[in-house]
């Protein structure tokens, strides 16, 4: 069969070689055995055959074997070689002429067939240990493993003892050994039979109690019995148990101890199978568990927790874990002597137990410990101020709190504390200050967390130095010293019928539009936005000024006295009537409703008003009324006669007089003039008559004064019928008709060059003028003389021409009459 296989290979290679021809030849060893070698070469162009020669390398001149192959063959073998010999193999390409080309290659033959395996031992259910004799020239060995079920495997080993692993438990194997080197392998040795043992039972153990262990396992195929060995770690105590069951309960063990359990199965041949060991710890008893835990409050990163601690049992073996439980659904685990339950809140009641666990499971819980956490912070902080300067801080009581501590802080003043077991605390507080207050509750677990901080500003202080003054009849000005804590001041004035309010941030306020003659209660109330207004401040009473008199009436009694009356409704007031004019002020005072002002000068204008005065102030003056006294009479009055029938009456200034009516009255008639001037002309005056001089002076309003003056006598009457007659020589006679008065007369002749005068005594009606210059025109006036000797100046002039007759007066010619210039 093997020869046929190689023949097929040779044929195939020979067929394939036809497609690849070369002038060179390459040779390689395809395979070697103990006594043969197969070579491969490349086909050479023109070769008619190929020859393989094998020569031991140690004897290069002694070729031991050769073989011939046809031209189409590229794979050939040589046989009858010796094992474990290094040969030089030469392949020659031949033609009809001889060797075309050749190539050589060296290779060793495989070692010789080995002796059977000497011994086979079972290591475990999947491993056999084989031992065999060494083979000269072998570099390594190949163990062939086969079983009756068709399993086949070859393992390379380097020594004469080898572990054969990964076998199937309780299986019979045939083992043979081959030696190998760089050339190849030997033929297998005669087989040796060996059988693996049963696999170990897969043990599983648990400790249901602190003195027992239950071991169980799955059945092992082909097993007829099981053996379990158990011993306590760290002691010499051990036990062995045989059973055909697949579980075993082992009792009477020590609590919290580590036990090593080993088990194996027996096969029907009575062979001990592979063993397996496991460790199992029994459960703890209450002895290593804490009899009673110690609990305290701890803080970590601002989070509160309960630190639960206990004493450790130093005899405990293995890994121990403590499990702490609270009935408030908090747990923690620890391998040390303490554990922290987090987070916990204030005012919680915890029932705490500790359980000890090892590999076997948990112990029974420890005795429960009830622990109350720190109290919750008090809520509903409130402050009540009392009038005595004390403040009472109150709060709601807190469950589980044994005591309270209140902290009161004001500005830079050191903090004040108050300890109490009640829910309130009283301390001295100042008005107008801001207090920061907090309350902590305490119990054996500690202090409550920071609760609400009450920011309370006490009522502002009542103002000091309050001054209420009247700045006008209906306005009170209220001033005070700024008070602590006040942001706004509410000033209130009340008189029973009305309330006047004034709000301002400054320490001054004006309350206006107040009722006159009323007592007001003035209250300054300090306020701020936080605490409101302090309504406990003291009020101040202030009366307003009397009411203004009304319905002023004036009644002029005479030229210098006026009666003033009014209406008023003041409680108690003194009234002062003032008449103010150019000459100053005239007053009268009364407690009634009327008063007379006397000694008023003439010609004056007065503004009359009434003012009410009381101890609380002065009213506004009443609405004033104008008073005009009678005008004054002119002090001086002069009557000057302008003409015989006309007089000029003039007078001095009369105060208060606006117009005048002047009268000249006699039995022979009267003259009258009405003017605003200080003079007037009056005609129709009868000469030589005594007149009574009177005047009425009128004011703007029509008030009048009757004035009387010294009488006036008109001048003597001017003579009539004045004629100029020529007398002897250069003399002229002036003649007139007398008006019947007893006045003397004077005659004036006024010419362009000379003037002449002559007088006539009383009763005479002519006088002579001598030495008159002729040839001139003369103005001739005849005027009576007054008793004082002055002449009347308003008598008419007559114009005469006096001609000359020679050197003497000639004819006298009348040329007319004219008034005095």
Secondary structure, DSSP 8 states (H G I E B T S, - for coil): -HHHHHHHHHHHHHHHHTT--BSS--EEEEEE-SS-EEEEE--BTT--EEEEEEEETT-TT-EEEEEEEETT--EEEE----TT-EEEEEEEEEETTEEEEEEEEEEE----------EEEEEETTEEEEE----TT-SEEEEEEEETTS-EEEEEESSSEEEE-S--TT-EEEEEEEEE-SS-B------EEEE--------EEEEEETTEEEEE----TTEEEEEEEEEETTSS-EEEEEESSSEEEE-S--TT-EEEEEEEEEETT--B---EEEEEE----TTTS-SS-EEEEEEETTEEEEEEE----TT--S--EEEEEETTTEEEEESSSEEEEE---TT-EEEEEEEEEETTEE------EEEE---------EEEE-TTSEEEEE----TT--EEEEEEEETTEEEEEEEESSSEEEEE--TT-EEEEEEEEEETTEE------EEEE------EEEEEEEEETTEEEEEEE--TT-SEEEEEEE-SS-EEEEEESSSEEEE-S--TT-EEEEEEEEEETTTEE-TT---EEEE------EEEEEEEEETTEEEEEEE---SS-EEEEEEEETTEEEEEEESSSEEEE----TT-EEEEEEEEEETTEE------EEEE------S-EEEEE-SSS-EEEEE---TT--EEEEEEEETTEEEEEEESSSEEEE----TT-EEEEEEEEE-TTS-EEEEEEEEEE------EEEEEEE-STT-EEEEEE--S----EEEEEE-SS-EEEEEE-TT--EEEE-S--SSEEEEEEEEEB-TTS-B-TT--EEEEEEEEETTEEEEEEEEEEE---
